[in-house]
Amino acid sequence: MRRKSWTLLLLLALATPAWAGDVRCTTYEERTLDRLQTICSDGSRATSYWNKTLSRWESTVSPPPGQTCAGRLNPKTRQWEGRCR
C-alpha cells in the first residue's frame, strides 16, 4: 500500500500545473525493469524505483539538454532543492 501511495503522490506532483508551469510530463511504468519513467516536454527525465532495502523511492532526475542544475540537499527533508538553467 505504501508503494502505491508514493507513486500516486509522485504522479500528482508532476501533473499539477501550478507546480509544473508550462512543462507537461508523462509518467509510465516499465514493468520489466520494475521502475517508473517520467519524460517532460522540456526534455527533462526522471527514473524512479522502489528501494526494498531502505523501503523508500529513489529517483534520478536529468535536466533538459543544454541546461545545468545547482542546488543543495535540505538537511531536514533530505530532498534536493534547486533550479536548472
URDAWO-V708957 format. One record per run of one state. SS is the DSSP state (H for helix, E for strand, - for the rest). FROM is the first residue (numbers start at 0). LEN is the number of residues. If there is no record, write none. Layout:
ss=<SS:SS>
from=<FROM:FROM>
len=<LEN:LEN>
This chain:
ss=<-:H:-:H:-:E:-:E:-:E:-:E:-:E:-:E:->
from=<0:1:15:16:20:24:30:34:40:44:51:55:62:68:73:79:84>
len=<1:14:1:4:4:6:4:6:4:7:4:7:6:5:6:5:1>
